[in-house]
Amino acid sequence: MTPEGKVKAKVKKVLTGIGAYYAMPQGTGFFSSGVPDFIICKGGLFYAIECKANGNNPTALQLKHLDDIRKAGGIGLVVDETN
């Protein structure tokens, strides 16, 4: 499993444990590039999580999506092995 895959597996475990709805969009022709790794609904709130590993940073497009989500009233997060 890749380092980023390990981060995603931990996020899945937490989300499943708290009973959150989540989806993991794929960056294919059917979804926009840069969409966060996890789209989540819990307690009537909208969350999006972008996973990174090994000190990698989100791309400008990923940051734009997270910013757009925040502007729309959602919560956009970047997580890695440390948080």
PyMOL commands that set and color helices and strands:
alter all, ss='L'
color gray80, all
select helices_A, chain A and resi 3-17+60-71
alter helices_A, ss='H'
color red, helices_A
select strands_A, chain A and resi 21-23+38-42+45-51+75-79
alter strands_A, ss='S'
color yellow, strands_A
deselect
rebuild
show_as cartoon
